[in-house]
Amino acid sequence: MEDRLRVELAGLAERFLAYFILDLMVIMTLANVGAAVWHLGAASLGDITLLKYVFLVLGIACVYSIVGNSLGQTVGKTIVGIKAVKEVDGSRPGLGWGTVRTLGYGVSAVASCLGFCFAAWDDKYQGWHDTLARTIVVRSTCQEWVAGTFEAEGTFRRESECSDCGSRLKYHGRVCPNCGPRSFAT
């Protein structure tokens, strides 16, 4: 038995709005609050140099991005109504892939932001950070996800029975009780 769930990929405008406008506002707000708290503990305002402030902003941005990417949604993505999910099974990226996705932001930015622009030419709107972390960004209206494969035309295939023996799959469609773990091609 094979079912198909329709997924809607998030557009470039939604992704831009979520990250560059809303998430950067959150990061800068957190950085300013952090600087104010830091200033309260400092002997004078001169103790907070520009370099320290830049490192504070970068540190907050990294933590914010890792947590948001691990959960699949940052504050900006939640407001816009999009989320990052694993391309293979539609689940949250988790801490490992969230960290890879965040490091991918750095790779994309260092290369003159070419990694972000690459999403405009990709059929699944994947930037380099998405490709590295094996994620796609979809509209949050798709709430029911189970294991399967994402196909380029925007269809998410789920399998509930083993194609070899016909047994019902367990663990979100990953394991056949008779044949063992299954792998899914991307």
Secondary structure as GFF3:
##gff-version 3
##sequence-region A 1 186
A	DSSP	beta_strand	2	6	.	.	.	ID=ss1
A	DSSP	alpha_helix	12	16	.	.	.	ID=ss2
A	DSSP	pi_helix	17	23	.	.	.	ID=ss3
A	DSSP	alpha_helix	24	41	.	.	.	ID=ss4
A	DSSP	three_ten_helix	45	47	.	.	.	ID=ss5
A	DSSP	alpha_helix	50	71	.	.	.	ID=ss6
A	DSSP	alpha_helix	75	80	.	.	.	ID=ss7
A	DSSP	beta_strand	82	86	.	.	.	ID=ss8
A	DSSP	alpha_helix	94	110	.	.	.	ID=ss9
A	DSSP	alpha_helix	114	117	.	.	.	ID=ss10
A	DSSP	three_ten_helix	118	120	.	.	.	ID=ss11
A	DSSP	alpha_helix	128	133	.	.	.	ID=ss12
A	DSSP	beta_strand	135	139	.	.	.	ID=ss13
A	DSSP	beta_strand	148	151	.	.	.	ID=ss14
A	DSSP	beta_strand	155	159	.	.	.	ID=ss15
A	DSSP	beta_strand	175	176	.	.	.	ID=ss16
A	DSSP	beta_strand	180	181	.	.	.	ID=ss17
###
